[in-house]
Structure formats: structure tokens, C-alpha cells
Amino acid sequence: MLHFELVTPEKLLRSENVHMVVVPGSEGDFGVLEGHAPFMSTIRDGNIEIYKTASNQSPEIIRVEGGFAEVNEKGLTVLAEKAG
């Protein structure tokens, strides 16, 4: 499982283990699974798609505005200017 955190300047909104997250990167959407290579990207206004399990056909959607995403050995952290 991938450890995913969604953080805004106000608070930590999410900290959970999920199957996959699709992030609206500034140069296009990208999906992150467990074991993804270290990566950093700015994000554009758009929707984060959270897939809780491999068989989850309808993801949870969270709207984000600005910020950046970092993938490292601990998982994926999205630092968004606004979320919700």
C-alpha cells in the first residue's frame, strides 16, 4: 500500500494507506503506486483521484488548487495551497 498525505497550510487533511493516487501535475496528470521512484512536481488546479484498493473503480475525488507533490521512500505527500 502507498502512504498518502494531503496537507494544506491550515492542517493535515489526509494520512492514510491507499492503492493509488492520481495527481494533477503541472505537466500532466500522474499516477503514484507503492514503490514509485522519488519524484517532485508542482501541481495545477484540478482533482486528486484516490483509489483505496486495486479493484476500486470509482475513486474519491478531492479538488486542489496549487502547490506541489513529492514522492519518496515514505510515500506521496501533496502540499496544496487549497483543498476540499
ZAZA-239549 format. One record per residue: residue number from 1; residue in three letters; x, z, y of N, C-alpha, C, O in turn. Coordinates in nm, 4 decimals, m for minus. Last residue first. Layout:
> NUM;ALA;X;Z;Y;X;Z;Y;X;Z;Y;X;Z;Y $
...
This chain:
> 84;GLY;m1.0227;m0.0998;2.0643;m1.1561;m0.0474;2.0402;m1.2575;m0.1444;2.0677;m1.3762;m0.1157;2.0523 $
> 83;ALA;m0.7467;m0.0625;2.2893;m0.8014;m0.0924;2.1565;m0.9415;m0.0340;2.1452;m0.9743;0.0669;2.2077 $
> 82;LYS;m0.4793;m0.1497;2.5055;m0.6186;m0.1071;2.4884;m0.6628;m0.1446;2.3487;m0.6210;m0.2474;2.2954 $
> 81;GLU;m0.2110;m0.1817;2.4440;m0.2471;m0.1299;2.5764;m0.3897;m0.0763;2.5743;m0.4188;0.0280;2.6327 $
> 80;ALA;m0.0889;m0.0789;2.1237;m0.1770;m0.1633;2.2045;m0.2041;m0.0978;2.3395;m0.2182;0.0241;2.3493 $
> 79;LEU;0.1273;m0.0960;1.8859;0.1164;m0.0207;2.0097;0.0380;m0.1084;2.1076;0.0933;m0.2010;2.1669 $
> 78;VAL;0.1174;m0.0786;1.5485;0.0714;m0.1601;1.6591;0.0530;m0.0669;1.7782;m0.0253;0.0279;1.7734 $
> 77;THR;0.3332;m0.0656;1.2779;0.2815;0.0096;1.3915;0.2427;m0.0904;1.4994;0.3224;m0.1760;1.5378 $
> 76;LEU;0.3656;m0.0764;0.9325;0.3302;m0.1513;1.0519;0.2765;m0.0556;1.1572;0.1869;0.0247;1.1307 $
> 75;GLY;0.6377;0.0820;0.7520;0.5102;0.0125;0.7574;0.4916;m0.0634;0.8868;0.5889;m0.1102;0.9459 $
> 74;LYS;0.8912;0.1777;0.7147;0.7822;0.2748;0.7086;0.6448;0.2099;0.7105;0.5457;0.2737;0.6752 $
> 73;GLU;1.0630;m0.0330;0.7558;1.0517;0.0190;0.6191;0.9392;0.1210;0.6033;0.8959;0.1483;0.4913 $
> 72;ASN;0.8580;m0.2135;0.9962;0.9857;m0.1612;0.9465;0.9635;m0.1029;0.8080;0.8570;m0.1212;0.7491 $
> 71;VAL;0.7137;m0.4004;1.2478;0.7140;m0.3786;1.1035;0.8520;m0.3263;1.0677;0.9527;m0.3871;1.1041 $
> 70;GLU;0.5342;m0.3642;1.5441;0.6637;m0.3503;1.4781;0.6417;m0.3242;1.3303;0.5624;m0.2383;1.2917 $
> 69;ALA;0.3776;m0.5178;1.8219;0.3695;m0.4728;1.6830;0.5102;m0.4651;1.6265;0.5951;m0.5488;1.6570 $
> 68;PHE;0.2523;m0.4483;2.1547;0.3416;m0.5103;2.0573;0.3261;m0.4468;1.9206;0.2699;m0.3383;1.9054 $
> 67;GLY;0.0273;m0.5466;2.4224;0.1094;m0.4511;2.3501;0.2075;m0.5212;2.2586;0.2425;m0.6373;2.2799 $
> 66;GLY;m0.3180;m0.6664;2.4624;m0.1778;m0.6468;2.4975;m0.1051;m0.5465;2.4110;m0.1665;m0.4709;2.3357 $
> 65;GLU;m0.5952;m0.5345;2.3237;m0.5518;m0.6077;2.4422;m0.4077;m0.5696;2.4713;m0.3784;m0.4539;2.5014 $
> 64;VAL;m0.8051;m0.5628;2.0322;m0.6891;m0.5078;2.1041;m0.6577;m0.5966;2.2240;m0.6886;m0.7157;2.2259 $
> 63;ARG;m1.0708;m0.4765;1.8186;m1.0279;m0.5562;1.9343;m0.9093;m0.4864;2.0016;m0.9127;m0.3656;2.0249 $
> 62;ILE;m1.0828;m0.4700;1.4760;m1.0618;m0.3864;1.5941;m1.0064;m0.4758;1.7051;m0.9052;m0.5432;1.6857 $
> 61;ILE;m1.2660;m0.5043;1.1792;m1.2132;m0.5715;1.2977;m1.1988;m0.4697;1.4113;m1.2910;m0.3931;1.4391 $
> 60;GLU;m1.2222;m0.4979;0.8333;m1.2628;m0.4212;0.9511;m1.1935;m0.4872;1.0703;m1.0756;m0.5218;1.0626 $
> 59;PRO;m1.2958;m0.7944;0.6361;m1.2083;m0.6946;0.6970;m1.2770;m0.6151;0.8066;m1.3762;m0.6589;0.8648 $
> 58;SER;m1.4362;m0.8773;0.3480;m1.4746;m0.8685;0.4894;m1.3929;m0.7559;0.5550;m1.4183;m0.6378;0.5317 $
> 57;GLN;m1.3212;m0.8604;0.0952;m1.3456;m0.9923;0.1525;m1.3831;m0.9881;0.3007;m1.3634;m1.0869;0.3715 $
> 56;ASN;m1.1001;m0.6833;m0.0817;m1.1859;m0.6663;0.0355;m1.2033;m0.8009;0.1056;m1.1098;m0.8502;0.1687 $
> 55;SER;m0.9187;m0.6852;m0.2837;m1.0451;m0.7557;m0.3084;m1.1418;m0.7469;m0.1900;m1.2537;m0.7977;m0.1979 $
> 54;ALA;m0.7120;m0.5299;m0.1885;m0.6849;m0.6710;m0.2167;m0.8141;m0.7503;m0.2350;m0.8183;m0.8696;m0.2051 $
> 53;THR;m0.8408;m0.3164;0.0776;m0.7984;m0.3423;m0.0602;m0.7759;m0.4918;m0.0786;m0.8162;m0.5716;0.0061 $
> 52;LYS;m0.8689;m0.3229;0.3575;m0.8418;m0.1951;0.2904;m0.7893;m0.2137;0.1482;m0.7042;m0.1373;0.1025 $
> 51;TYR;m0.7608;m0.5135;0.6076;m0.8100;m0.5298;0.4708;m0.7704;m0.4046;0.3923;m0.6525;m0.3831;0.3641 $
> 50;ILE;m0.8256;m0.5564;0.9374;m0.7732;m0.4584;0.8428;m0.8411;m0.4773;0.7080;m0.9622;m0.4597;0.6949 $
> 49;GLU;m0.7336;m0.7499;1.2044;m0.8178;m0.7503;1.0842;m0.7520;m0.6575;0.9822;m0.6364;m0.6775;0.9450 $
> 48;ILE;m0.7530;m0.7359;1.5512;m0.6758;m0.6953;1.4342;m0.7746;m0.6933;1.3175;m0.8855;m0.6414;1.3302 $
> 47;ASN;m0.8218;m0.9852;1.7902;m0.8726;m0.8917;1.6904;m0.7693;m0.8638;1.5826;m0.7064;m0.9553;1.5294 $
> 46;GLY;m0.6900;m1.0003;2.1280;m0.7548;m1.0561;2.0102;m0.7999;m0.9472;1.9160;m0.8147;m0.8315;1.9553 $
> 45;ASP;m0.4286;m1.0630;2.3465;m0.5637;m1.0101;2.3332;m0.6309;m1.0786;2.2146;m0.6282;m1.2011;2.2032 $
> 44;ARG;m0.1150;m1.0685;2.1653;m0.2067;m1.1186;2.2672;m0.3417;m1.0497;2.2480;m0.3657;m0.9858;2.1455 $
> 43;ILE;0.1883;m0.8841;2.1232;0.0563;m0.9263;2.0766;m0.0268;m0.9737;2.1945;m0.0117;m0.9265;2.3072 $
> 42;THR;0.5326;m0.9350;2.0339;0.4300;m0.8975;2.1311;0.2969;m0.9460;2.0763;0.2921;m1.0371;1.9936 $
> 41;SER;0.6953;m0.8194;1.7380;0.6281;m0.9252;1.8127;0.5428;m0.8638;1.9217;0.4875;m0.7551;1.9054 $
> 40;MET;0.9353;m0.7762;1.4804;0.8739;m0.7236;1.6022;0.8139;m0.8404;1.6798;0.8736;m0.9478;1.6870 $
> 39;PHE;1.0284;m0.6765;1.1516;0.9779;m0.7795;1.2413;0.9223;m0.7115;1.3652;0.8680;m0.6013;1.3565 $
> 38;PRO;1.1497;m0.6542;0.8170;1.1412;m0.5979;0.9519;1.1148;m0.7081;1.0546;1.1705;m0.8175;1.0463 $
> 37;ALA;0.9368;m0.8011;0.5639;1.0672;m0.7901;0.6300;1.0497;m0.7286;0.7693;0.9462;m0.7485;0.8328 $
> 36;HIS;0.6981;m0.6150;0.3731;0.7279;m0.7210;0.4703;0.8648;m0.6954;0.5342;0.9031;m0.5804;0.5557 $
> 35;GLY;0.6108;m0.4180;0.2024;0.7379;m0.4818;0.1714;0.7759;m0.5943;0.2667;0.8757;m0.6627;0.2441 $
> 34;GLU;0.2629;m0.4831;0.2276;0.3688;m0.3895;0.1913;0.4961;m0.4671;0.1569;0.4898;m0.5701;0.0899 $
> 33;LEU;0.1898;m0.7400;0.4720;0.1670;m0.6717;0.3450;0.2795;m0.5717;0.3230;0.3807;m0.5758;0.3930 $
> 32;VAL;0.0542;m0.8880;0.7509;0.1577;m0.7969;0.7040;0.1093;m0.7284;0.5768;0.0025;m0.6673;0.5740 $
> 31;GLY;0.0086;m1.2013;0.9127;m0.0368;m1.1001;0.8184;0.0800;m1.0171;0.7709;0.1908;m1.0677;0.7526 $
> 30;PHE;m0.0376;m1.3201;1.2449;0.0487;m1.2994;1.1286;m0.0057;m1.1852;1.0446;m0.0584;m1.0866;1.0963 $
> 29;ASP;m0.1312;m1.5685;1.4864;m0.1661;m1.4557;1.4003;m0.0659;m1.4443;1.2863;m0.0151;m1.5449;1.2367 $
> 28;GLY;0.0953;m1.6592;1.7537;0.0051;m1.6892;1.6430;m0.0216;m1.5659;1.5596;0.0558;m1.4702;1.5616 $
> 27;GLU;0.2578;m1.5583;1.9440;0.2853;m1.6953;1.8996;0.2012;m1.7348;1.7785;0.2321;m1.8319;1.7094 $
> 26;SER;0.1651;m1.3028;1.9811;0.1666;m1.3904;2.0982;0.1953;m1.5354;2.0603;0.1611;m1.6265;2.1357 $
> 25;GLY;m0.0540;m1.2091;1.7062;0.0760;m1.2190;1.7723;0.0719;m1.3174;1.8882;m0.0143;m1.4051;1.8930 $
> 24;PRO;m0.2897;m1.0304;1.5966;m0.2871;m1.1459;1.6875;m0.1559;m1.1513;1.7665;m0.1487;m1.1035;1.8797 $
> 23;VAL;m0.2507;m0.9488;1.2503;m0.2281;m0.9106;1.3897;m0.2267;m1.0365;1.4775;m0.1694;m1.1382;1.4384 $
> 22;VAL;m0.3887;m0.8241;0.9612;m0.3607;m0.9478;1.0335;m0.3610;m0.9135;1.1822;m0.4573;m0.8571;1.2341 $
> 21;VAL;m0.2838;m0.6205;0.6966;m0.3337;m0.6240;0.8336;m0.2941;m0.7582;0.8934;m0.1799;m0.8019;0.8786 $
> 20;MET;m0.3600;m0.5002;0.3654;m0.3016;m0.5987;0.4561;m0.3640;m0.5855;0.5938;m0.4795;m0.5454;0.6081 $
> 19;HIS;m0.4234;m0.2479;0.2404;m0.3646;m0.3591;0.1648;m0.2911;m0.4563;0.2577;m0.1755;m0.4910;0.2334 $
> 18;VAL;m0.3293;0.0746;0.3807;m0.4202;m0.0383;0.3622;m0.3497;m0.1456;0.2802;m0.2300;m0.1351;0.2535 $
> 17;ASN;m0.3247;0.4060;0.4870;m0.2667;0.3086;0.3949;m0.3712;0.2019;0.3659;m0.4854;0.2322;0.3315 $
> 16;GLU;m0.3250;0.5106;0.8345;m0.3815;0.5011;0.7006;m0.3053;0.3993;0.6170;m0.2308;0.3169;0.6700 $
> 15;SER;m0.4121;0.5950;1.1314;m0.2933;0.6180;1.0498;m0.3428;0.6226;0.9068;m0.3960;0.7240;0.8616 $
> 14;ARG;m0.5404;0.5156;1.4503;m0.5428;0.4976;1.3057;m0.4092;0.5350;1.2463;m0.3045;0.5089;1.3056 $
> 13;LEU;m0.4988;0.6094;1.7117;m0.6341;0.5738;1.6676;m0.6463;0.5633;1.5164;m0.7501;0.5977;1.4598 $
> 12;LEU;m0.3365;0.8319;1.9069;m0.3233;0.7653;1.7776;m0.4649;0.7386;1.7268;m0.5416;0.8316;1.7019 $
> 11;LYS;m0.3877;0.7837;2.2650;m0.3881;0.8577;2.1390;m0.3585;0.7686;2.0185;m0.3564;0.6459;2.0287 $
> 10;GLU;m0.3256;0.6534;2.5126;m0.4037;0.7774;2.5104;m0.3895;0.8566;2.3811;m0.3804;0.9794;2.3833 $
> 9;PRO;m0.1883;0.4177;2.4632;m0.1246;0.5197;2.5471;m0.1964;0.6548;2.5419;m0.1346;0.7589;2.5643 $
> 8;THR;m0.2577;0.3776;2.1078;m0.2757;0.3382;2.2473;m0.2035;0.4430;2.3326;m0.1616;0.5463;2.2804 $
> 7;VAL;m0.1843;0.2640;1.7800;m0.1619;0.3627;1.8843;m0.1916;0.3002;2.0204;m0.1559;0.1852;2.0460 $
> 6;LEU;m0.2225;0.2467;1.4433;m0.2671;0.1835;1.5671;m0.2640;0.2908;1.6750;m0.3307;0.3937;1.6647 $
> 5;GLU;m0.0414;0.2044;1.1452;m0.0769;0.2922;1.2568;m0.1143;0.2079;1.3766;m0.0471;0.1099;1.4084 $
> 4;PHE;m0.0253;0.1760;0.7966;m0.0638;0.1129;0.9224;m0.0989;0.2187;1.0248;m0.1755;0.3109;0.9970 $
> 3;HIS;0.1529;0.1181;0.5063;0.1152;0.2228;0.6015;0.0942;0.1574;0.7378;0.1842;0.0911;0.7895 $
> 2;LEU;0.0356;m0.0602;0.2295;0.1032;m0.0698;0.3584;0.0577;0.0450;0.4468;m0.0623;0.0680;0.4616 $
> 1;MET;0.0844;0.0000;m0.1197;0.0000;0.0000;0.0000;0.0883;0.0000;0.1253;0.1995;0.0529;0.1257 $
